[in-house]
Amino acid sequence: MKTKVLLLFLIGYFSFAKAQEIKIYKDFAFDTNIKTAKFKLNDLFLSEPIIGLNGSDELILSFDDLTEETRNLSYSFQLCNADWTPNTELTSMDYLQGFSDNPMLDYKRSFNTSQIYTHYNLKLPNENIRFKKSGNYSVIIKDNSSGEIVLTKRFMVNDNKAVITGNSIRPRNVELSNTNQQLDIQVDCKGINTSNPFEEIKVVILQNNRWDNALTGIQPNFVQDNILKYNSDVDLLFPAMKEFRKVDLRTTRLRTARVDKIDNDSAISHFYISAEPLRSFKSYYYEKDWNGDYVVEKQEAVNQDVEADYVWVHWRMPFATRLVGGDFYICGRITNWDTLPEFKMNYNAKTQCYESKALLKQGFYEYQIGYYEAENNKFDMTPAEGNWYETENQYTVLVYYKPFAGRYEQLIGVTTIRTMK
């Protein structure tokens, strides 16, 4: 009997371990009650989740849990490779100083809101944990009662050893000169004195903090004295997109720009956004934006973290007929550029519109409408948005270093390049 019990326990344990195994760490809420998970650097609401190794900066992770009861949550970390696969060559003791697993102690219940939630904050590093290695990290939030992971969130620790310079130029390829943006980059690696930069150095480029269309596998076109130059007319191109759409959800008392109607009759308010026009063939015009980011805010609130409420947001995009082969999604930092079910725009034949409905915390949001083809496994912004060279975008250049026989990929340099400087 004991043997059978032990066998059942082992089967259950390994089944759970397999279910919880993560092959690529993403910004992802495994529990639909986890909402509005976001990092901010120090007191900057619009920032990248990057801190220096042994530096003074702090990252603050915040998120809400919409379950009625406060849960027993804990956090741990996973060091990742440049492609966000888990590093299997180091243990947590190799890259962490302190306890590898800690309880989430900084939380508050929402105050005077229709949607009840618990708001959590986590400061990194803190008195219980510090980071000994540079590189990609994922913080893992777990429900201790069920043992299940509810949230993973990416951040990076930079050991500033490389000097990166670069700029955005108009593509030299005439066919792409009106729709794409091209980068020229130079990486000075004298601080590490690499012997084989083609094998030991990796460069990753992000557009507006997106990982879904990151440029990877880029090889330098020229190397001299540990200075690497990247100026390929093929590898360093991004579709330029357009400036982001915007919606203001900061108050339920009056309609703001692009809000057709606010319905306050139900427990949770409903915002009906003005019809989203197709912008593919519209001429470009500049409008200052946050490159797809958002800020939580309620106009009448004192403490935004716990007084901002959740509201239902309804989008619609007129379209004569349903497209075959893909689907439209609301995308941006609010979705981590992922295909989240609640942000999928379903076609309504009666209204001849693509429609979507999602629950968002009050604030100011930016987004675009992307067309996702499962066959290509990526967003195409052309059908709904179009691409214009003049668009203002932000590019983040990340440089990783793994020497021969090295056991992890160090992040040795980060810089930001902005168009329209």
N, C-alpha and C positions, 0 to 999 in steps of 0.2 A: 504493500500500500504506500509506504513511504517513497519507494522508487517511482511509483506512478505520479505521486504528488510532485516530486522533484522534477520529473520529466515534463509534466504540464507547466510547471513554473518556468523551466528553461525555454520551452517552446514559446510561452507568452513573453518572456523577456526578450528573446531574439526577434520575435515578430515586432515587438515595440521598437527595438533598436533599429530594425530595418525600416519601419515606418517613419522614424524620426531622422533617418540618415539623410543628410543634405549634400548633394553632389556639387552644387554651385550656390554660394551664399548670395542672396539678393536682399533688397529692401522689400520685405514681404510680411504681411500679417496673416498668420495661419488661422487665427481666430477672427471671425467677422465682427466680433464685439470690440476689437482693437482698432481705434481710429486716430487719425491726425498725428501719426508718428513722424517726428521731425527733429533733426539736429540743428542747433544754432551754436555758433562760435562766440564765446564770451557773451556780450550783450547784443550781437548783431543778428537780427532776425533773418536777413538775407545773406547767407554765407555758405561756404563749402565745408563739409565735415572733415577737415584736415587740421591736425595739430602737429607741432614740432616735437621731436624726441627730446625729452628732458627739458622742455620749454615751460613757459608760464601760462600759455593759453589753456582754456578750458572748453570742452564740448559739453553741451547740455542736451540730453535726449529727453523729449517730452512726448507723451501719448496719453490717450484716454481709453478707459475700459468701460464699456456701456452695460456691463452686467450689473444687476441690482445690488449684489453684495460685494464688498471689497475682497479681492482674492489675495492669496499668499503667493506673491510673485518673487522670482529671484533672477539674477543676471549672471552670465558667464561670457567668455570670449573665445573666439576661434581666429587664430592667425591664418591668413589665406595667401595664396599665390597671386600673381598679377592678374590672372583670369578668374579670380574669386573661387577657385577650387580650394578645399581645405589643405593646409600644409600638414603633411603626415610625418615629417622628419623631426619636428620639434615637439616637445611636450609643453603644456601650459607653464610649467616651472621655468622653461627656457626663455619665454617671452613675457611672462608676467611676474611682477613683484607684489606679493600679497596673496590674498585668498582667491582661489580660482572661481569660487561660487559664492555669491553674496545676496542677501535679501534686499528687495526694493523697500526702502524705509521712508522715502520722501513722497508722500501722496496726500491728496485732499479730495474730499467729496465735493461735487458740484453744488453751487449755491443759487437758489431761486431760478432753476432752469426747468423747462418742460421735459427734456431728456435728462434723466439721472445718469451720472457717470462719475468715475474716479479718475482724477488726473494724477499722473506720475511724472516725476522728474528724476533724472540720473545725471550726475556730474562726473565727467571723466577728464583727467584722472581724479581720484579722490583718496581719502585717508586709508582705504582698504585695498586700493589697486593702483599700480603704475605700470607703464609699458617699457620693457627693456630692449625691444627690437623695433625697428621701423618696418613699414609695410602695410598691407591691407588687413583690416580687422573687421570682424562682424561681432556685434554684441547680440547675445542670445537671451531673450526673455522667456522664462518658463513658468508655468503654473505648477507649483509644488504639489498641489492636491492631486492633480491628474498625471503629473509628470510630463505633460506635453508642452512643446514649444509653441508659444503664441505669437512671437514676433522676432524677426531678425532685421538688423539695421547695419548698414555699412558705414565705416569711417576709415581714415588713413592716418598713419603716423609717419612724419617726414623727417629724415636725417639729412639735412641740407648740405650735401657734398658736391653736387653738380650745379653748374651755372647754366641756366637755360635762357636763351633769347629767341625772339621770333616775331613775325608779323603776318598779317593777313593781306593777301594780294588778289587781284582779279585773275581768274584762271587763264593760263596761257593757251589752253585748248579753246579755240574760238567757239566751238559748239556748246561749251558749258559756261562761257563767259558771262551770260546774263542770268544764269540760274544757280550757279555754285560759287563757293568761296574756297580759296586755296591758301595753304599755310607754308611758310618757309621757316625752318627751325634750325637752331644751332645749339648743341649740347657740349659744354666744356667739362670733360671728365678728368681733368688733371688732379682733382682731389682724391681720386681713387686709383689712378694710374692702371687702368685695365689693360690686360695683355691681349685680349681678344674681344673687342667691342661688338663684333657681329654676333657673337654667341652669348656674351655676358651682359649686354645692355638691352633692355626692352623699353620702347617708347609707346605710351598709350595716350591718345588724344580724345578728350570729351568735348562735345558741343552742348553748351548750356547744362552741364552737369548730368548729361544723359549717358547711361552705360549701354543702352540697347543698340546704339549705333556707333559705339566707340571704335576708333581706328586702332588696330593692333597689327603686330607682325611687320612693322615698318622697318626697313633696312636703310642705313645711311647711304647717301650717294657719294659721300666724300669723307675720308678720315685722314687727319694729319695732326700729329702731336697730341693725341687723345682729345681732339676736337672733332665732333661728329656733326656733319651737315646733312640735313634732310630737306630736299627741295624737289621731290619728284612731282611731275605733272600728272601722275596717275594715283599715287598712294595717299596724297595729302589733300584730298578733295571732300567737301561736304556739300550736300544740297542746302541752299541758303535759307529755305523756309520763308516765313513772313513774321512781322511783329505779332505778338500774342494777343488773342482775344481776352477780354476782361469782364469780370462781373463783381459787383459790390453787394455783399450780403450782410453788411455791418449793422443794419437796423431793420426791424420788422414794422416800423411805424410809418414809413413812407417809401415810395418807389424810387429807387436810384436809377442811374443810367443803365439801359439795356435790361431793365426788369419791367415786364408788361403788367404783372399782377402779383400781389402778395395775398395769400389766403390764410387768415389767422383763425378761422373757425374751428379747426381741429386742434388737438393737443400740441402737435408740432407744426409750425408754420410751413407753408409751401410757397416757394419762389418760382414763378413762371418766367423764364428768360425769353427775351425777344428772339424771333426766328433768326437762326444762324444762316447768313447768306453764304453762298459759295464765293470764295475769293480767288479761285484759280486764274480767272481771266481779268481780274481787277488790277488796275495800275497800282504800283507800289506807293505808299505814303508812310512817312516816318511818324511813329507814335512811341514815346518813351515807355519802356516796359521793364519788367524784372526777369526777362528771359524764362518765363514759365513758372515762376515761383509763386508763393502765396504767404499771407500773413494773417494769423488769427486775431480778430478784433471785433468787439461789440461796442457800438458808440456809447451805450448807456452804462457800460461796465466799469468798475474800478479795478478788479482783478480779472484780467482777460482769461487766465488759465481755467478758472472755475465758474466764471459768470457768463462767458460766451455760450450760447445755446447751440443746439443742432437744429438744422432746418432741411427740409426736402427741397431739392433743386431739380427743376424740370427743363430739359433742353429739347429743341426741335430744329431740324434742318430740312427745309423743303427740297424734295427730290422727285422727279417725275416718275421714276421706277426704281425698283430695288436692283442694286448691282450684284452680279453673280461672281463668286470666287473670293469674296472677302467681306469684311464688316467695318463699319465706322465706329471709332471710339473717341470719347473725350480723353485727352491725354495731356500730361504735363507733370509737374512735381507732385500734384495731388494724387496721381496714379503711379508715381515712380516710373512713368513711361511703360507701364505694364498693361496687359489686356484684362482689366478687372471687370467681372461680369456686370456690376452695377453701373459701369460707365460705358457699356456697350450700347450703341444706338440701334434699336430695333426698328425695322421698317413697318410703318402703318399705312396700308393700302388705302384706307378710307380718307385719311388726311393728306396722303402723298407726302409724308414726312418721315425722316429718321428721328426717333425719339429716345430719350434716356431720362432716368430718374435716379438720383443718388443722395445720400445723407451726408451733409457737410457741416462742419463747425463754422459758426459765423466768422466772416473775415472778408478779405479782398483776394480774389483768385484770378490767376491767369492760366490759359489753356489753349490748345489747338485741337482740331478735329483731324485725326489720323485714320487712314485707310489701311487696315491690317489684312494681309494675305497670308494665310497659314502656310502656303507653299513656299513663300519667300521668308517667312518667320520674321517680318519686320514691318514697321510703319512706313507708309508712303504718304507724304504730306501733299503730293501733287493734286489729287482729285478735289479736295476741299479747300486747300490753302494756296497751293502754288509755291514757287520758289523764285526769289528775286535777289540778285547779287547785292543790292544795297542794304539788305536787312542787317540790323545790328544784332550781333551774336557774341557770345563769350566762349572762348576755347581754353580748356585746361590741359596743360601738357604735363604728364607724369612720367618720370624716368625711374626705372627699376634696374637693380644690379644684383646679379648672382654670379660670383666668381666660380672658377673651376673647383669642384668638390664642395661648393657652398651648400648649405642646408635650407636656405630660405631666400626669398627675393626681397632685397632691401628697397625701400622707396628712398631715393637719394636726391630727388629734386622735383619741385613743382613750380609752375609759373602759369600766369593767366594772360591770354592775348584777347584783346577786344577789337572788333571791327569798328569802323567809323570813329577812330580816335581823333 
